């Protein structure tokens, strides 16, 4: 039994609409990937501009050095903001920042429930 032409056209229209939705999702995904690539490229530029040496320092020193570079670039950040930039947990970033504060490298200020860290001048 054949489908009426109206029914076929209706199905084709539904398929076309579904394809348009999927295409829009792909465009959004593509834009997000470009944003991630741009952020990674920026981090690479910051690291290479500062002559950041990965192989000569222990991990904690390299991480602190990366945090210093990022704080120089962005000025003042919360542990959450920093964690998103360097892909460490917020808790681990907070530990590094507190350690840097104890060492006199960074200073903190509290604004409401947020704590902001910046390099000591």
C-alpha positions in Angstrom: 0.0 0.0 0.0 1.5 3.3 -1.0 1.5 6.4 1.2 -0.3 9.5 0.0 1.9 12.3 -1.4 0.8 14.6 1.4 2.0 12.1 4.0 5.4 11.7 2.2 5.8 15.5 2.0 5.0 15.8 5.7 7.7 13.2 6.6 10.2 14.8 4.3 9.6 18.2 6.0 10.0 16.6 9.4 13.3 15.0 8.3 14.5 18.3 6.9 13.7 20.0 10.2 15.5 17.3 12.1 18.6 17.7 9.9 18.5 21.5 10.4 18.5 21.0 14.1 21.4 18.6 14.0 23.3 21.0 11.7 22.8 23.8 14.2 24.1 21.5 17.0 27.2 20.8 14.9 27.8 24.5 14.3 27.5 25.2 18.1 29.9 22.3 18.8 32.3 23.7 16.2 32.3 27.1 17.8 33.0 25.6 21.2 35.9 23.7 19.8 37.3 26.8 18.2 37.0 28.6 21.6 38.9 25.8 23.3 41.6 25.8 20.7 42.0 29.6 21.0 42.3 29.3 24.8 44.9 26.6 24.5 46.8 28.7 22.0 46.7 31.7 24.3 48.1 29.6 27.2 50.8 28.2 25.0 51.7 31.8 23.9 51.9 32.9 27.6 54.1 29.9 28.5 56.4 30.3 25.6 56.7 34.1 26.0 57.8 33.6 29.6 60.4 31.0 28.7 58.6 28.6 31.0 60.9 25.6 31.5 58.9 22.4 32.0 61.7 19.8 32.3 64.0 21.5 34.8 61.6 21.9 37.8 59.6 19.6 40.0 55.8 19.6 39.3 54.9 21.9 42.2 57.4 24.5 41.1 56.2 24.3 37.5 52.6 24.6 38.6 53.5 27.6 40.8 55.4 29.2 37.9 52.3 28.6 35.7 50.1 30.2 38.3 52.4 33.2 38.5 52.4 33.7 34.8 48.6 33.5 34.7 48.2 35.9 37.6 50.5 38.3 35.8 48.4 38.1 32.7 44.9 38.2 34.4 45.8 40.2 37.5 43.4 38.8 40.1 41.6 35.5 40.1 39.6 33.2 42.3 40.7 29.5 42.7 37.8 28.5 40.6 38.7 30.8 37.7 42.3 29.7 37.9 41.3 26.0 38.0 39.4 26.5 34.7 42.5 28.1 33.1 45.0 25.5 34.1 42.8 22.4 34.3 43.5 21.5 38.0 40.8 21.0 40.6 39.6 24.1 42.4 40.8 22.5 45.7 44.3 21.9 44.3 44.5 25.5 42.9 43.4 26.8 46.3 46.2 24.8 48.0 48.8 26.3 45.7 47.5 29.8 46.1 47.5 29.5 49.9 51.0 28.1 49.8 52.1 31.0 47.6 50.4 33.4 50.0 52.3 31.9 52.9 55.6 32.2 50.9 54.8 35.9 50.3 54.4 35.5 46.5 50.7 36.2 46.4 48.2 38.2 48.4 44.5 37.5 48.9 41.4 39.6 49.4 37.9 38.5 50.3 34.8 39.9 48.6 31.7 38.4 50.0 32.1 34.7 49.8 34.8 34.8 47.1 38.5 35.0 47.8 40.7 36.7 45.1 44.4 36.2 44.7 47.0 38.3 43.0 50.8 38.6 42.9 52.4 40.7 45.5 53.8 43.8 44.0 
